[in-house]
Amino acid sequence: MFVIGSLFLGGQGLRYLFHYNQLEEIRSEINAQYMSALGQDIGTSPFGRLQFEHGKLLATNSIGLDPLKLLAALSRPADENLRLEGITLSGKTGRVRGSFAGDEQGFTTYFDKLTDDDHYLFSLYKSDPVGDRIVFSLNVELQ
């Protein structure tokens, strides 16, 4: 009976150790994500600080476009071929610059999905093929 109990406790100890290591890995990755957004000093409540920073962005752009919602709208139909290089917002309009790796048909498919957005109206300002990429500029405004 002692042997069975020892094996059971040893198995539970190994299970605990596995889950503890997994939890530490997840915490480390979450902290890395916070540091990428907030810098090296994430503070004691990084999620609250993210909300605070988002609130500051909304306050400065209260009349115009929300930069985080705009990035979310641009990212929803995107895949690994999309690279955003700059966003300029001025009130209720903006300009998005980026590049798309792949062919013209892939970019057209991405842009068609963007035009289905319920919140923003995207229009193509310019697109030029450069090597194996398509460099583009989009105009954006609220619908």
Steps between C-alpha positions, in 0.01 A plus 500: 500500500789737580649441154172580324458818704859605428454442127176699506661792685805488272273512193307793644829677574616454140163619373523810722853569380392472135206738551713743699763515223226548241349783706838673534549477123158657440569778751834570336339526156224728629759727664694509172182612321440770762862618467464523123206736547596689816880488511725342760316641805157334482410581862286295737183510288597489133147431377372806685782702352404382151145616564634835624718544189204408280289759682765763435498414130121527494511835679744647250297364211152534652370676192666270250600145428597255775848371407460164675163426341645600163792260546254227597295566185814486285617179668177298488521398133882500496741211485878482532543676164388839634742751650376839621766769489316810613166645597427872492176614663353846473157532649252271331727400212831327472757344273647151537828402335623147469608217278356164405723207407353300219315552180248763397211256545592441866506873566168544319347228719631673814369839386159351412473364854591844637220665305250275682585666835194640680678781683758638257495595134827406328597627156815425305712810456795338324654157444826419323665163443859510629685173454298223658294745711221747442553834673170671571335803658142492618268782601278424798204678652205421721190370329 
